[in-house]
Amino acid sequence: MAWATVYAVGFRKLRWAEFILGLVAFLLAMIIQNPVQQLPLMGMGITSNKDVVARGTGFMVIVAVWLGLAAGIIQEGIKYYLVRERKLREAVFVGLGFGVTEAVVIAVAKVLPVVLKGGSVEVPLLSALLSMAERYFATLFHVGTAVFLAYSAKQGFGKRGLIYMIGLHTIIDSGAAYFQLAFFMKPRPYHTLNFLAYFLEVVAAVIGIVVFAYGVLKALEEPEDEEKPIW
C-alpha cells in the first residue's frame, strides 16, 4: 500500500538501487540497534519483559523511552548518513526500501515461529487491519523522514533536522515499547491496552502522514533527471 501511495503521488520512476540501499540500511540498523538497546538492561540483570514490569510502572516508562530513543538515534542516524548527499527523489526510495523491509521482517518474525511449530496463523480481522495500518503509516513515516533528512542536509540544517526526526521516532517507538511491556502486567490492564492500541495508532498515523506529506511536497519540487544513482 505504501509503495502504491508513493507511485500515486507522482514518483513513477522506480529507483531500485536506492530501494535496495534502504533495505540494507534497515538490516544494518537492526544489527546495531538490538545490542545497544539490550546490553544496558542486561547489565542491570534484566533479561525479559517480566523483569522490567516487576520493577514498577516508572521503570517501565524509563525503559520504553530508552528503547524508543535508541531506535530513533540508530535508525534515523543511518538514514541521515545515507541520504545526506542524495537527491530528494532518491531519498524517497531509500525510505521506502527501509520501511518495506521493516514491514516484511516484522511479519515474518510473527508468523515463522508459529509455522515452525506446526501451528496455523489465525489473526482476528480487527487485529490484522490494525497491524496493516500500523505498517502502512510506519512506511510512510520512513519515506518522509528520509526525504526530510536529505532536504535538511541540503538546506544547511542537517544535524538539527536529524534531531527533529529522532524526536518523532522516539515518540512513536516509546509508545509501542510501553504497550508491549504492559502486556506482562498482572493483572493485565485490558482497558488501558485497548485505549493505547487505538491512541498509538492515531498518533503514528498523524505523524506518518504529516512527515510523508512534507517530504513528498519537497521531493516533487525537485526536477526529474536521468542520472544513475551513485553508490
BELVEN-V237909 format. One line per field, one symbol per residue. phi: phi as a letter, one per 20 degrees, with the letter a starting at -180 (. if undefined). A space follows every 50 residues. Layout:
phi: ???
This chain:
phi: .ffffgffepefefdfffffffgffffffffefgfffegffffenecbff ffffeofgfgffffffffffffffffffffgedfddfffffgefffffff fgfffffffeeggfffenedecdggffffffffgfffffgffffffffff ffffencgfffffgffffffgfffffffgffffefcffegffffffgfff fffffffffffffffffffffeffbdfefde
